[in-house]
């Protein structure tokens, strides 16, 4: 994850705010977050279309089956089951490489989509981020201490340790990675379209993408291990 512990920057007296509306005070960074989340939606679209293309049906039902899966894990498993049954050789290697990239970036997209954002004047070109459960734990501990008449000396101490930082560079790099994944998924889908006189040019463009090159090496190296 391209995140750094906020505790590294949170010297005594460092102020911050987290919760509703805070992301709005960093509109350019908020735009990057939104672009990352929106790009992921098109990644999922291309993966769903890939399922239909691999099955050689191009059917609405195949895409609907993929998109209707309750979890992303279920989506991956359904696509993987079909691909590993029907694909071989370089096509299967490319699929495994694509899924490696997909699984890694999915975690980062989910963090953006399901975390809480904040800001600190000490970091004017960055967003703070906190896992929802960690923030809930912080609030509960503060409430309980207050109800018991034993307010915490520094109620935000644990929260500072649980928060992380997304710099502008972190978000820009994540958007580039997601955009490259979208391009790879698009090429993969197009390559498997059941058209006549299919060229290998689309496949070549896909495997030239830097992330795909790296993932393909990993896939093939892992296969060669004893």
C-alpha positions in Angstrom: 0.0 0.0 0.0 1.4 3.4 -0.9 0.7 4.8 2.6 3.0 6.0 5.4 2.1 6.1 9.1 0.8 9.5 10.2 2.7 8.9 13.5 5.9 9.6 11.6 4.7 13.2 11.1 2.5 13.6 14.2 4.8 15.4 16.6 3.2 16.6 19.9 0.7 19.3 19.1 0.2 18.3 15.5 -3.4 19.1 14.7 -5.6 17.1 12.3 -9.2 16.5 11.5 -10.9 13.4 10.1 -14.4 12.7 9.0 -17.2 14.1 6.8 -16.2 16.9 4.5 -12.5 16.9 5.3 -11.5 15.6 1.9 -13.3 18.6 0.3 -10.5 20.9 1.6 -8.1 19.1 -0.7 -10.1 19.2 -4.0 -7.2 18.2 -6.3 -6.4 15.2 -4.1 -10.1 14.4 -3.8 -10.2 14.3 -7.6 -7.4 11.8 -7.7 -9.2 9.6 -5.2 -12.3 9.8 -7.3 -10.4 9.0 -10.5 -8.9 5.9 -8.9 -12.3 4.6 -7.8 -13.9 5.4 -11.2 -11.0 3.6 -13.1 -11.6 0.5 -11.0 -15.2 0.4 -12.2 -14.0 0.1 -15.8 -11.4 -2.6 -14.8 -14.3 -4.7 -13.5 -16.2 -4.0 -16.7 -13.3 -5.3 -18.8 -12.9 -8.4 -16.6 -16.6 -9.2 -17.0 -16.4 -8.8 -20.8 -13.3 -11.0 -20.7 -15.4 -13.8 -19.2 -17.8 -13.7 -22.1 -15.0 -13.5 -24.6 -13.2 -16.5 -23.2 -16.4 -18.5 -23.3 -16.7 -17.4 -27.0 -20.3 -16.3 -26.3 -20.1 -12.5 -25.9 -23.3 -13.0 -24.0 -24.9 -10.5 -21.7 -25.5 -13.4 -19.3 -21.8 -14.1 -18.9 -21.1 -10.5 -18.0 -24.2 -10.4 -15.7 -22.9 -13.5 -13.9 -19.6 -11.9 -13.2 -20.9 -8.5 -12.1 -23.6 -10.1 -9.9 -21.1 -12.0 -7.8 -21.5 -10.8 -4.2 -17.8 -10.3 -3.6 -14.8 -9.4 -5.7 -13.2 -12.7 -4.6 -16.2 -14.6 -6.1 -15.8 -12.6 -9.3 -12.1 -13.5 -9.5 -12.8 -17.2 -8.7 -15.5 -17.5 -11.4 -13.2 -15.9 -14.0 -10.2 -17.9 -13.0 -12.2 -21.2 -13.1 -13.2 -20.6 -16.7 -9.8 -19.2 -17.8 -7.8 -22.1 -16.3 -10.1 -24.6 -18.0 -10.1 -23.0 -21.5 -6.8 -21.2 -21.8 -3.3 -22.6 -22.4 0.2 -21.5 -23.0 0.9 -17.8 -23.4 -2.8 -16.9 -23.0 -3.0 -18.6 -19.6 0.3 -17.0 -18.5 -1.1 -13.6 -19.5 -4.3 -14.3 -17.6 -2.4 -15.3 -14.4 -0.2 -12.1 -14.7 -3.3 -10.0 -15.1 -4.9 -11.5 -12.1 -1.8 -10.9 -10.0 -1.9 -7.2 -10.8 -5.7 -7.2 -10.3 -5.5 -8.7 -6.9 -2.8 -6.4 -5.7 -4.5 -3.2 -6.8 -7.9 -4.3 -5.6 -6.7 -4.0 -2.0 -5.5 -0.4 -2.7 -8.8 0.5 -4.4 -10.8 -0.9 -1.5 -8.8 1.1 1.0 -9.7 4.3 -0.9 -13.4 3.3 -1.3 -14.0 2.2 2.3 -11.7 4.2 4.5 -12.1 7.6 6.2 -10.2 10.7 5.1 -8.8 13.6 7.0 -6.3 16.4 6.8 -3.6 18.1 8.8 -2.1 21.6 8.4 1.3 19.9 8.8 0.7 18.1 5.5 -0.9 20.6 3.1 -0.4 18.4 0.0 -1.6 15.1 1.5 -4.6 13.3 2.8 -4.9 11.4 6.1 -6.5 8.0 5.9 -8.0 5.7 8.6 -9.5 2.2 8.5 -13.2 2.4 9.5 -12.8 -0.2 12.3 -9.8 1.7 13.8 -11.8 4.9 13.8 -14.8 3.2 15.4 -12.5 1.8 18.1 -11.1 5.2 18.8 -14.6 6.7 19.2 -15.8 3.9 21.4 -12.8 4.2 23.7 -13.3 8.0 24.0 -17.1 7.6 24.7 -16.5 4.9 27.4 -13.9 6.9 29.1 -16.1 9.9 29.2 -19.1 7.9 30.4 -17.0 6.5 33.3 -15.8 9.9 34.3 -12.3 9.1 33.4 -11.4 11.1 30.3 -8.3 10.1 28.5 -5.2 12.3 28.9 -4.5 12.2 25.2 -7.6 10.7 23.5 -6.1 10.9 20.0 -2.8 9.1 20.8 -4.0 5.7 19.5 -5.7 7.3 16.5 -2.5 9.1 15.4 -0.8 5.7 15.2 -3.7 4.1 13.3 -3.8 6.8 10.6 -1.8 6.9 7.4 -0.8 9.4 4.8 -1.6 9.5 1.1 0.7 12.1 -0.5 -0.1 13.5 -4.0 2.6 11.4 -5.4 1.1 8.2 -3.8 -2.3 8.9 -5.4 -0.8 9.9 -8.8 1.2 6.6 -8.8 -1.9 4.6 -7.8 -3.9 6.2 -10.6 -1.2 5.4 -13.2 -1.1 1.8 -12.0 -4.9 1.4 -12.2 -5.0 3.0 -15.6 -2.4 0.6 -16.8 -4.4 -2.3 -15.3 -7.5 -1.0 -17.2 -5.5 -1.0 -20.4 -4.2 -4.5 -19.8 -7.7 -5.8 -19.1 -9.1 -4.0 -22.2 -6.4 -5.6 -24.3 -7.0 -9.0 -22.7 -10.7 -8.8 -23.5 -10.2 -7.6 -27.1 -7.6 -10.4 -27.7 -10.1 -13.1 -26.8 -12.9 -11.7 -28.9 -14.0 -14.6 -31.2 -13.3 -12.7 -34.4 -12.1 -14.2 -37.6 -8.5 -13.5 -38.8 -7.5 -12.6 -35.3 -4.1 -10.7 -35.1 -1.6 -11.1 -32.3 -0.9 -7.4 -32.3 -3.3 -6.7 -29.4 -1.6 -9.5 -27.3 1.8 -8.0 -28.0 0.6 -4.6 -26.9 -0.7 -6.1 -23.7 2.4 -7.9 -22.7 4.6 -4.8 -23.4 2.9 -2.9 -20.6 5.5 -2.6 -17.7 3.2 -4.2 -15.1 2.4 -7.1 -17.3 6.0 -7.7 -18.2 6.9 -7.8 -14.5 4.0 -10.0 -13.6 4.6 -12.4 -16.5 8.2 -12.9 -15.3 6.9 -13.8 -11.8 4.3 -16.2 -13.2 6.9 -18.0 -15.4 9.6 -18.0 -12.7 7.2 -19.5 -10.2 6.4 -22.3 -12.6 10.0 -23.2 -13.1 10.7 -23.5 -9.3 10.9 -27.1 -8.0 
